[in-house]
Amino acid sequence: MKILNMIAADEEISQLKKELKEKTGQSLGFNYDCYTGIEDYKEHLRECAKEGKIIIRPQDEAARNRFSTVISRQ
């Protein structure tokens, strides 16, 4: 089973995404550059849902910086 199918089938992830969307109006998608696997993604979702905001982690910032030159050209 592919990782995105596994994420879609995971009930806890679905609930956490829904809770986060209700609290913040934002969603947190899975990105291979930011997470080591489903459990890492799920843990980040738990933290964000608990805090009621999207938490930027150091690895998220590093991934964003890798693409900053491409983003700034658009």
Distance bins in CASP14 RR format, pairs under 12 A and 6 or more apart:
PFRMAT RR
TARGET T0000
AUTHOR 0000-0000-0000
RMODE 2
METHOD distances of the structure
MODEL  1
1 7 0 0 0 0 0 1 0 0 0 0 0
1 8 0 0 0 0 1 0 0 0 0 0 0
1 9 1 0 0 1 0 0 0 0 0 0 0
1 10 0 0 0 0 0 1 0 0 0 0 0
1 38 0 0 0 0 0 1 0 0 0 0 0
2 8 0 0 0 0 1 0 0 0 0 0 0
2 9 0 0 0 0 0 1 0 0 0 0 0
2 30 0 0 0 0 0 1 0 0 0 0 0
2 32 0 0 0 0 0 1 0 0 0 0 0
2 38 0 0 0 0 0 1 0 0 0 0 0
3 9 0 0 0 0 0 1 0 0 0 0 0
3 10 0 0 0 0 0 1 0 0 0 0 0
3 13 0 0 0 0 0 1 0 0 0 0 0
3 29 0 0 0 0 0 1 0 0 0 0 0
3 30 1 0 0 1 0 0 0 0 0 0 0
3 31 0 0 0 0 0 1 0 0 0 0 0
3 32 0 0 0 0 1 0 0 0 0 0 0
3 35 0 0 0 0 1 0 0 0 0 0 0
3 36 0 0 0 0 0 1 0 0 0 0 0
3 37 1 0 0 1 0 0 0 0 0 0 0
3 38 1 0 0 1 0 0 0 0 0 0 0
3 39 0 0 0 0 0 1 0 0 0 0 0
3 40 0 0 0 0 0 1 0 0 0 0 0
3 41 0 0 0 0 1 0 0 0 0 0 0
4 10 0 0 0 0 0 1 0 0 0 0 0
4 13 0 0 0 0 0 1 0 0 0 0 0
4 29 0 0 0 0 1 0 0 0 0 0 0
4 30 1 0 0 1 0 0 0 0 0 0 0
4 31 0 0 0 0 0 1 0 0 0 0 0
4 32 0 0 0 0 1 0 0 0 0 0 0
4 35 0 0 0 0 0 1 0 0 0 0 0
4 37 0 0 0 0 0 1 0 0 0 0 0
4 38 0 0 0 0 1 0 0 0 0 0 0
4 41 0 0 0 0 0 1 0 0 0 0 0
5 13 0 0 0 0 0 1 0 0 0 0 0
5 30 0 0 0 0 0 1 0 0 0 0 0
5 38 0 0 0 0 0 1 0 0 0 0 0
6 12 0 0 0 0 0 1 0 0 0 0 0
6 13 0 0 0 0 1 0 0 0 0 0 0
6 14 0 0 0 0 0 1 0 0 0 0 0
6 30 0 0 0 0 1 0 0 0 0 0 0
6 37 0 0 0 0 1 0 0 0 0 0 0
6 38 1 0 1 0 0 0 0 0 0 0 0
6 39 0 0 0 0 0 1 0 0 0 0 0
6 41 0 0 0 0 0 1 0 0 0 0 0
6 42 0 0 0 0 0 1 0 0 0 0 0
7 13 1 0 1 0 0 0 0 0 0 0 0
7 14 0 0 0 0 1 0 0 0 0 0 0
7 16 0 0 0 0 0 1 0 0 0 0 0
7 17 0 0 0 0 1 0 0 0 0 0 0
7 28 0 0 0 0 0 1 0 0 0 0 0
7 29 0 0 0 0 1 0 0 0 0 0 0
7 30 1 0 1 0 0 0 0 0 0 0 0
7 31 0 0 0 0 0 1 0 0 0 0 0
7 32 0 0 0 0 0 1 0 0 0 0 0
7 35 0 0 0 0 1 0 0 0 0 0 0
7 37 0 0 0 0 1 0 0 0 0 0 0
7 38 1 0 0 1 0 0 0 0 0 0 0
7 39 0 0 0 0 0 1 0 0 0 0 0
7 40 0 0 0 0 0 1 0 0 0 0 0
7 41 1 0 0 1 0 0 0 0 0 0 0
7 42 0 0 0 0 1 0 0 0 0 0 0
7 45 0 0 0 0 0 1 0 0 0 0 0
8 14 1 0 0 1 0 0 0 0 0 0 0
8 17 0 0 0 0 0 1 0 0 0 0 0
8 29 0 0 0 0 0 1 0 0 0 0 0
8 30 0 0 0 0 1 0 0 0 0 0 0
8 38 0 0 0 0 0 1 0 0 0 0 0
9 38 0 0 0 0 0 1 0 0 0 0 0
10 16 0 0 0 0 1 0 0 0 0 0 0
10 17 0 0 0 0 1 0 0 0 0 0 0
10 30 0 0 0 0 0 1 0 0 0 0 0
10 37 0 0 0 0 0 1 0 0 0 0 0
10 38 1 0 0 1 0 0 0 0 0 0 0
10 39 0 0 0 0 0 1 0 0 0 0 0
10 41 0 0 0 0 1 0 0 0 0 0 0
10 42 1 0 0 1 0 0 0 0 0 0 0
10 45 0 0 0 0 0 1 0 0 0 0 0
11 17 0 0 0 0 0 1 0 0 0 0 0
11 18 0 0 0 0 0 1 0 0 0 0 0
11 42 0 0 0 0 0 1 0 0 0 0 0
12 18 0 0 0 0 0 1 0 0 0 0 0
12 19 0 0 0 0 0 1 0 0 0 0 0
12 38 0 0 0 0 0 1 0 0 0 0 0
12 39 0 0 0 0 0 1 0 0 0 0 0
12 41 0 0 0 0 0 1 0 0 0 0 0
12 42 1 0 0 1 0 0 0 0 0 0 0
12 43 0 0 0 0 0 1 0 0 0 0 0
12 45 0 0 0 0 1 0 0 0 0 0 0
12 46 0 0 0 0 1 0 0 0 0 0 0
12 49 0 0 0 0 0 1 0 0 0 0 0
13 19 0 0 0 0 0 1 0 0 0 0 0
13 20 0 0 0 0 0 1 0 0 0 0 0
13 27 0 0 0 0 0 1 0 0 0 0 0
13 28 0 0 0 0 0 1 0 0 0 0 0
13 29 0 0 0 0 1 0 0 0 0 0 0
13 30 0 0 0 0 1 0 0 0 0 0 0
13 35 0 0 0 0 0 1 0 0 0 0 0
13 37 0 0 0 0 0 1 0 0 0 0 0
13 38 1 0 0 1 0 0 0 0 0 0 0
13 39 0 0 0 0 0 1 0 0 0 0 0
13 40 0 0 0 0 0 1 0 0 0 0 0
13 41 1 0 0 1 0 0 0 0 0 0 0
13 42 1 0 1 0 0 0 0 0 0 0 0
13 43 0 0 0 0 0 1 0 0 0 0 0
13 44 0 0 0 0 0 1 0 0 0 0 0
13 45 1 0 0 1 0 0 0 0 0 0 0
13 46 0 0 0 0 1 0 0 0 0 0 0
13 48 0 0 0 0 0 1 0 0 0 0 0
13 49 0 0 0 0 0 1 0 0 0 0 0
14 20 0 0 0 0 0 1 0 0 0 0 0
14 21 0 0 0 0 0 1 0 0 0 0 0
14 27 0 0 0 0 0 1 0 0 0 0 0
14 42 0 0 0 0 0 1 0 0 0 0 0
14 45 0 0 0 0 0 1 0 0 0 0 0
14 49 0 0 0 0 0 1 0 0 0 0 0
15 21 0 0 0 0 0 1 0 0 0 0 0
15 22 0 0 0 0 0 1 0 0 0 0 0
15 42 0 0 0 0 0 1 0 0 0 0 0
15 45 0 0 0 0 1 0 0 0 0 0 0
15 46 0 0 0 0 0 1 0 0 0 0 0
15 49 0 0 0 0 1 0 0 0 0 0 0
16 22 0 0 0 0 0 1 0 0 0 0 0
16 23 0 0 0 0 0 1 0 0 0 0 0
16 24 0 0 0 0 0 1 0 0 0 0 0
16 27 0 0 0 0 0 1 0 0 0 0 0
16 28 0 0 0 0 1 0 0 0 0 0 0
16 29 0 0 0 0 0 1 0 0 0 0 0
16 38 0 0 0 0 0 1 0 0 0 0 0
16 41 0 0 0 0 1 0 0 0 0 0 0
16 42 1 0 0 1 0 0 0 0 0 0 0
16 43 0 0 0 0 1 0 0 0 0 0 0
16 44 0 0 0 0 1 0 0 0 0 0 0
16 45 1 0 1 0 0 0 0 0 0 0 0
16 46 1 0 0 1 0 0 0 0 0 0 0
16 47 0 0 0 0 1 0 0 0 0 0 0
16 48 1 0 0 1 0 0 0 0 0 0 0
16 49 1 0 1 0 0 0 0 0 0 0 0
16 50 0 0 0 0 1 0 0 0 0 0 0
16 52 0 0 0 0 0 1 0 0 0 0 0
17 23 0 0 0 0 0 1 0 0 0 0 0
17 24 0 0 0 0 0 1 0 0 0 0 0
17 25 0 0 0 0 0 1 0 0 0 0 0
17 26 0 0 0 0 0 1 0 0 0 0 0
17 27 1 0 0 1 0 0 0 0 0 0 0
17 28 1 0 0 1 0 0 0 0 0 0 0
17 29 1 0 0 1 0 0 0 0 0 0 0
17 30 0 0 0 0 0 1 0 0 0 0 0
17 41 0 0 0 0 0 1 0 0 0 0 0
17 42 0 0 0 0 0 1 0 0 0 0 0
17 44 0 0 0 0 0 1 0 0 0 0 0
17 45 1 0 0 1 0 0 0 0 0 0 0
17 46 0 0 0 0 0 1 0 0 0 0 0
17 48 0 0 0 0 1 0 0 0 0 0 0
17 49 0 0 0 0 1 0 0 0 0 0 0
17 54 0 0 0 0 0 1 0 0 0 0 0
18 24 0 0 0 0 0 1 0 0 0 0 0
18 25 0 0 0 0 0 1 0 0 0 0 0
18 27 0 0 0 0 1 0 0 0 0 0 0
18 28 0 0 0 0 0 1 0 0 0 0 0
18 45 0 0 0 0 0 1 0 0 0 0 0
18 49 0 0 0 0 1 0 0 0 0 0 0
19 25 0 0 0 0 0 1 0 0 0 0 0
19 26 0 0 0 0 0 1 0 0 0 0 0
19 27 0 0 0 0 0 1 0 0 0 0 0
19 28 0 0 0 0 0 1 0 0 0 0 0
19 45 0 0 0 0 1 0 0 0 0 0 0
19 46 0 0 0 0 1 0 0 0 0 0 0
19 48 0 0 0 0 1 0 0 0 0 0 0
19 49 1 0 1 0 0 0 0 0 0 0 0
19 50 0 0 0 0 1 0 0 0 0 0 0
19 51 0 0 0 0 0 1 0 0 0 0 0
19 52 0 0 0 0 1 0 0 0 0 0 0
20 26 1 0 0 1 0 0 0 0 0 0 0
20 27 1 0 0 1 0 0 0 0 0 0 0
20 28 1 0 0 1 0 0 0 0 0 0 0
20 29 0 0 0 0 0 1 0 0 0 0 0
20 42 0 0 0 0 0 1 0 0 0 0 0
20 44 0 0 0 0 0 1 0 0 0 0 0
20 45 1 0 0 1 0 0 0 0 0 0 0
20 46 0 0 0 0 1 0 0 0 0 0 0
20 47 0 0 0 0 0 1 0 0 0 0 0
20 48 1 0 1 0 0 0 0 0 0 0 0
20 49 1 0 1 0 0 0 0 0 0 0 0
20 50 0 0 0 0 1 0 0 0 0 0 0
20 51 0 0 0 0 1 0 0 0 0 0 0
20 52 1 0 0 1 0 0 0 0 0 0 0
20 53 0 0 0 0 1 0 0 0 0 0 0
20 54 1 0 0 1 0 0 0 0 0 0 0
20 55 0 0 0 0 0 1 0 0 0 0 0
21 27 1 0 1 0 0 0 0 0 0 0 0
21 28 0 0 0 0 1 0 0 0 0 0 0
21 29 0 0 0 0 0 1 0 0 0 0 0
21 45 0 0 0 0 0 1 0 0 0 0 0
21 48 0 0 0 0 0 1 0 0 0 0 0
21 49 0 0 0 0 1 0 0 0 0 0 0
21 52 0 0 0 0 0 1 0 0 0 0 0
21 54 0 0 0 0 0 1 0 0 0 0 0
22 49 0 0 0 0 1 0 0 0 0 0 0
22 52 0 0 0 0 1 0 0 0 0 0 0
23 45 0 0 0 0 0 1 0 0 0 0 0
23 48 0 0 0 0 1 0 0 0 0 0 0
23 49 1 0 0 1 0 0 0 0 0 0 0
23 50 0 0 0 0 1 0 0 0 0 0 0
23 51 0 0 0 0 1 0 0 0 0 0 0
23 52 1 0 1 0 0 0 0 0 0 0 0
23 53 1 0 0 1 0 0 0 0 0 0 0
23 54 0 0 0 0 1 0 0 0 0 0 0
24 45 0 0 0 0 0 1 0 0 0 0 0
24 48 1 0 0 1 0 0 0 0 0 0 0
24 49 0 0 0 0 1 0 0 0 0 0 0
24 50 0 0 0 0 0 1 0 0 0 0 0
24 51 0 0 0 0 1 0 0 0 0 0 0
24 52 1 0 1 0 0 0 0 0 0 0 0
24 53 1 0 1 0 0 0 0 0 0 0 0
24 54 1 0 0 1 0 0 0 0 0 0 0
24 55 0 0 0 0 0 1 0 0 0 0 0
25 48 0 0 0 0 0 1 0 0 0 0 0
25 52 0 0 0 0 0 1 0 0 0 0 0
25 53 0 0 0 0 0 1 0 0 0 0 0
25 54 0 0 0 0 1 0 0 0 0 0 0
26 45 0 0 0 0 0 1 0 0 0 0 0
26 48 0 0 0 0 1 0 0 0 0 0 0
26 49 0 0 0 0 0 1 0 0 0 0 0
26 52 0 0 0 0 1 0 0 0 0 0 0
26 53 0 0 0 0 1 0 0 0 0 0 0
26 54 1 0 1 0 0 0 0 0 0 0 0
26 55 0 0 0 0 0 1 0 0 0 0 0
27 45 0 0 0 0 1 0 0 0 0 0 0
27 48 0 0 0 0 0 1 0 0 0 0 0
27 49 0 0 0 0 0 1 0 0 0 0 0
27 54 0 0 0 0 1 0 0 0 0 0 0
28 34 0 0 0 0 1 0 0 0 0 0 0
28 35 0 0 0 0 0 1 0 0 0 0 0
28 41 0 0 0 0 1 0 0 0 0 0 0
28 42 0 0 0 0 0 1 0 0 0 0 0
28 43 0 0 0 0 0 1 0 0 0 0 0
28 44 1 0 0 1 0 0 0 0 0 0 0
28 45 1 0 0 1 0 0 0 0 0 0 0
28 46 0 0 0 0 0 1 0 0 0 0 0
28 47 0 0 0 0 0 1 0 0 0 0 0
28 48 1 0 1 0 0 0 0 0 0 0 0
28 49 0 0 0 0 1 0 0 0 0 0 0
28 51 0 0 0 0 0 1 0 0 0 0 0
28 52 0 0 0 0 0 1 0 0 0 0 0
28 53 0 0 0 0 0 1 0 0 0 0 0
28 54 1 0 0 1 0 0 0 0 0 0 0
28 55 0 0 0 0 1 0 0 0 0 0 0
28 56 0 0 0 0 0 1 0 0 0 0 0
28 57 0 0 0 0 0 1 0 0 0 0 0
28 60 0 0 0 0 1 0 0 0 0 0 0
29 35 0 0 0 0 1 0 0 0 0 0 0
29 41 1 0 0 1 0 0 0 0 0 0 0
29 42 0 0 0 0 0 1 0 0 0 0 0
29 44 0 0 0 0 1 0 0 0 0 0 0
29 45 0 0 0 0 1 0 0 0 0 0 0
29 48 0 0 0 0 0 1 0 0 0 0 0
29 54 0 0 0 0 0 1 0 0 0 0 0
29 60 0 0 0 0 0 1 0 0 0 0 0
30 36 0 0 0 0 0 1 0 0 0 0 0
30 37 0 0 0 0 1 0 0 0 0 0 0
30 38 0 0 0 0 1 0 0 0 0 0 0
30 39 0 0 0 0 0 1 0 0 0 0 0
30 40 0 0 0 0 1 0 0 0 0 0 0
30 41 1 0 1 0 0 0 0 0 0 0 0
30 42 0 0 0 0 1 0 0 0 0 0 0
30 44 0 0 0 0 1 0 0 0 0 0 0
30 45 0 0 0 0 1 0 0 0 0 0 0
31 37 0 0 0 0 0 1 0 0 0 0 0
31 40 0 0 0 0 0 1 0 0 0 0 0
31 41 0 0 0 0 1 0 0 0 0 0 0
31 44 0 0 0 0 0 1 0 0 0 0 0
31 57 0 0 0 0 0 1 0 0 0 0 0
31 59 0 0 0 0 1 0 0 0 0 0 0
31 60 0 0 0 0 1 0 0 0 0 0 0
31 62 0 0 0 0 0 1 0 0 0 0 0
31 63 1 0 0 1 0 0 0 0 0 0 0
31 64 0 0 0 0 1 0 0 0 0 0 0
31 66 0 0 0 0 0 1 0 0 0 0 0
31 67 0 0 0 0 0 1 0 0 0 0 0
32 38 0 0 0 0 0 1 0 0 0 0 0
32 40 0 0 0 0 0 1 0 0 0 0 0
32 41 0 0 0 0 0 1 0 0 0 0 0
32 59 0 0 0 0 0 1 0 0 0 0 0
32 63 0 0 0 0 1 0 0 0 0 0 0
33 40 0 0 0 0 0 1 0 0 0 0 0
33 41 0 0 0 0 0 1 0 0 0 0 0
33 57 0 0 0 0 0 1 0 0 0 0 0
33 59 1 0 0 1 0 0 0 0 0 0 0
33 60 0 0 0 0 1 0 0 0 0 0 0
33 61 0 0 0 0 0 1 0 0 0 0 0
33 62 0 0 0 0 1 0 0 0 0 0 0
33 63 1 1 0 0 0 0 0 0 0 0 0
33 64 0 0 0 0 1 0 0 0 0 0 0
33 65 0 0 0 0 0 1 0 0 0 0 0
33 66 1 0 0 1 0 0 0 0 0 0 0
33 67 0 0 0 0 1 0 0 0 0 0 0
34 40 0 0 0 0 1 0 0 0 0 0 0
34 41 0 0 0 0 1 0 0 0 0 0 0
34 43 0 0 0 0 0 1 0 0 0 0 0
34 44 0 0 0 0 1 0 0 0 0 0 0
34 45 0 0 0 0 0 1 0 0 0 0 0
34 54 0 0 0 0 0 1 0 0 0 0 0
34 55 0 0 0 0 0 1 0 0 0 0 0
34 56 0 0 0 0 1 0 0 0 0 0 0
34 57 1 0 0 1 0 0 0 0 0 0 0
34 58 0 0 0 0 0 1 0 0 0 0 0
34 59 1 0 1 0 0 0 0 0 0 0 0
34 60 1 0 1 0 0 0 0 0 0 0 0
34 61 0 0 0 0 1 0 0 0 0 0 0
34 62 0 0 0 0 1 0 0 0 0 0 0
34 63 1 0 1 0 0 0 0 0 0 0 0
34 64 0 0 0 0 1 0 0 0 0 0 0
34 66 0 0 0 0 0 1 0 0 0 0 0
34 67 0 0 0 0 0 1 0 0 0 0 0
35 41 1 0 1 0 0 0 0 0 0 0 0
35 42 0 0 0 0 1 0 0 0 0 0 0
35 43 0 0 0 0 1 0 0 0 0 0 0
35 44 1 0 0 1 0 0 0 0 0 0 0
35 45 0 0 0 0 0 1 0 0 0 0 0
35 57 0 0 0 0 1 0 0 0 0 0 0
35 59 0 0 0 0 1 0 0 0 0 0 0
35 60 0 0 0 0 1 0 0 0 0 0 0
35 63 0 0 0 0 1 0 0 0 0 0 0
36 42 0 0 0 0 0 1 0 0 0 0 0
36 43 0 0 0 0 0 1 0 0 0 0 0
36 44 0 0 0 0 0 1 0 0 0 0 0
36 57 0 0 0 0 0 1 0 0 0 0 0
36 59 0 0 0 0 1 0 0 0 0 0 0
37 43 0 0 0 0 1 0 0 0 0 0 0
37 44 0 0 0 0 0 1 0 0 0 0 0
37 59 0 0 0 0 0 1 0 0 0 0 0
38 44 0 0 0 0 0 1 0 0 0 0 0
38 45 0 0 0 0 0 1 0 0 0 0 0
39 45 0 0 0 0 0 1 0 0 0 0 0
39 46 0 0 0 0 0 1 0 0 0 0 0
40 46 0 0 0 0 0 1 0 0 0 0 0
40 47 0 0 0 0 0 1 0 0 0 0 0
40 57 0 0 0 0 1 0 0 0 0 0 0
40 59 0 0 0 0 1 0 0 0 0 0 0
40 60 0 0 0 0 0 1 0 0 0 0 0
41 47 0 0 0 0 0 1 0 0 0 0 0
41 48 0 0 0 0 0 1 0 0 0 0 0
41 57 0 0 0 0 0 1 0 0 0 0 0
41 59 0 0 0 0 0 1 0 0 0 0 0
41 60 0 0 0 0 0 1 0 0 0 0 0
42 48 0 0 0 0 0 1 0 0 0 0 0
42 49 0 0 0 0 0 1 0 0 0 0 0
43 49 0 0 0 0 0 1 0 0 0 0 0
43 50 0 0 0 0 0 1 0 0 0 0 0
43 55 0 0 0 0 0 1 0 0 0 0 0
43 57 0 0 0 0 0 1 0 0 0 0 0
44 50 0 0 0 0 0 1 0 0 0 0 0
44 51 0 0 0 0 0 1 0 0 0 0 0
44 54 0 0 0 0 1 0 0 0 0 0 0
44 55 1 0 0 1 0 0 0 0 0 0 0
44 56 0 0 0 0 0 1 0 0 0 0 0
44 57 1 0 0 1 0 0 0 0 0 0 0
44 58 0 0 0 0 0 1 0 0 0 0 0
44 59 0 0 0 0 1 0 0 0 0 0 0
44 60 0 0 0 0 1 0 0 0 0 0 0
45 51 0 0 0 0 0 1 0 0 0 0 0
45 52 0 0 0 0 0 1 0 0 0 0 0
45 54 0 0 0 0 0 1 0 0 0 0 0
45 55 0 0 0 0 0 1 0 0 0 0 0
45 57 0 0 0 0 0 1 0 0 0 0 0
46 52 0 0 0 0 0 1 0 0 0 0 0
46 55 0 0 0 0 0 1 0 0 0 0 0
47 53 0 0 0 0 1 0 0 0 0 0 0
47 54 0 0 0 0 1 0 0 0 0 0 0
47 55 1 0 1 0 0 0 0 0 0 0 0
47 56 0 0 0 0 0 1 0 0 0 0 0
47 57 0 0 0 0 1 0 0 0 0 0 0
47 60 0 0 0 0 0 1 0 0 0 0 0
48 54 1 0 1 0 0 0 0 0 0 0 0
48 55 1 0 1 0 0 0 0 0 0 0 0
48 56 0 0 0 0 1 0 0 0 0 0 0
48 57 0 0 0 0 1 0 0 0 0 0 0
48 60 0 0 0 0 0 1 0 0 0 0 0
49 55 0 0 0 0 0 1 0 0 0 0 0
54 60 0 0 0 0 1 0 0 0 0 0 0
55 61 0 0 0 0 0 1 0 0 0 0 0
56 62 0 0 0 0 0 1 0 0 0 0 0
56 63 0 0 0 0 0 1 0 0 0 0 0
56 64 0 0 0 0 1 0 0 0 0 0 0
56 65 0 0 0 0 0 1 0 0 0 0 0
57 63 0 0 0 0 1 0 0 0 0 0 0
57 64 0 0 0 0 0 1 0 0 0 0 0
58 64 0 0 0 0 0 1 0 0 0 0 0
58 65 0 0 0 0 0 1 0 0 0 0 0
59 65 0 0 0 0 0 1 0 0 0 0 0
59 66 0 0 0 0 0 1 0 0 0 0 0
60 66 0 0 0 0 0 1 0 0 0 0 0
60 67 0 0 0 0 0 1 0 0 0 0 0
61 67 0 0 0 0 0 1 0 0 0 0 0
61 68 0 0 0 0 0 1 0 0 0 0 0
62 68 0 0 0 0 0 1 0 0 0 0 0
63 71 0 0 0 0 0 1 0 0 0 0 0
64 70 0 0 0 0 0 1 0 0 0 0 0
64 71 0 0 0 0 1 0 0 0 0 0 0
64 72 0 0 0 0 0 1 0 0 0 0 0
65 71 0 0 0 0 1 0 0 0 0 0 0
65 72 0 0 0 0 0 1 0 0 0 0 0
67 73 0 0 0 0 0 1 0 0 0 0 0
67 74 0 0 0 0 0 1 0 0 0 0 0
68 74 0 0 0 0 0 1 0 0 0 0 0
END
